[in-house]
Amino acid sequence: MAWSITLGRVYGTAVRIHLTFLLLLLFIWLSSYRMGGAEQAWSGVVYISLLFACVLLHEFGHIFAARRYGIRTPEVTLWPFGGVANLERIPEKPGEELVVALAGPAVNVVIALLLFVVLGASPEAATLARIEDPTSNLLTRLASANLFLVAFNLLPAFPMDGGRVLRALLAYRLGAARATAIAARIGQGFAFLLAFLGLFSSPMLIVIALFIFMAASQEAAGVQMRALSQGLRVEHGMVRAFVSLPPGATVGDAVDALIATTQKEFPVVDGAGMLRGVLTRDAIIKALRETGPGVPVIEVMHRDVPTMPAWARLDGAFRLMSEAGAPAVAVTGEGGRLVGLVTPENVGEMLMVEAARPGFTFGRRRVAGAA
């Protein structure tokens, strides 16, 4: 992820910290220094660092629960507003999503209990309420913060944990697509409420509200896309007419193709019609800026592109793209030759067309021409 630093890996998951988080630590230090000097400034930084260590453990609660169901997590990133675990896919069964969603808050409950029972944090309500008082006991503040994280994350604002719990419960009766649509609308409503409160209290609430709104919209669109693709084959959603590049082409040639077409992904195909890789628009611009137009495309293309036959299920293509982190899925025909591409943009356009047709119902679409 851009603007992030990789701190290390834990059981195959990259732990990253976004640079804006370092700005948050700097802001905490400066504001605490103005109020109480250097000692209070460093105390504030230590508290925030320990708090976000609890947030990271919360995310690993989700990660290890998801791994139980065969779902990997390539990375987890700490932002100023919290942690984001990038699961390769959402759990398919409502019961699995329920377990994964509750695993994170459960970790915070365990941390709070350990702070109370083992380390001697004060359980008195008056003391717990002083979560923002820098003169309060550090362990008590951490215990209070973990209880707050539990309560906040269980709000039914999708895609927060509470919203995922709500979706899982709704999915038992309504199915994943319809449940996601309802949970996403509720989450967007909470986002507007948080943004409104942020106007009169903390700008951070506005940032969190924007994140909730965009994440809810994005995941709802993804689930809707998967619902649309069920029962369809890859050939129904693939791009058939496209411009390809030979292995000997340069970035300059790719720039010409980018300007002359509306494509964002260019397959690199050899003389036998076999795919060598896919060059994306972002890779073209990056290479043009860093190395110039003369570099061969084979040096900057995406090599690990998953392939599927035209008769395979279209929803399987989405999973392959997500798991491989690939910009497209290559569709192969006789002899392994490239015959088409499946890209997120093309399937998104297909979704808009289907949704515009009369009789379309979200989560209960009509499937025509599918086997």
Secondary structure, DSSP 8 states (H G I E B T S, - for coil): -TTEEEEEEETTEEEEEEHHHHHHHHHHHHHHHHHHHHHHHHHHHHHHHHHHHHHHHHHHHHHHHHHTTT----EEEEETTEEEEE-SS--SSHHHHHHHHHHHHHHHHHHHHHHHHTS-----HHHHT-TT-TTS-HHHHHHHHHHHHHHHHTSS-TTSHHHHHHHHHHHHHH-HHHHHHHHHHHHHHHHHHHHHHHHHS-HHHHHHHHHHHHHHHHHHHHHHHHHHHTT-BHHHH-B-S---B-TT-BHHHHHHHHHHSS-SEEEEE-TTS-EEEEEEHHHHHHHHHHT-TTSBGGGTSB----EEETTSBHHHHHHHHHHHT-S-EEEE-GGG-EEEEE-HHHHHHHHHHHHHSTT--TTS----S--
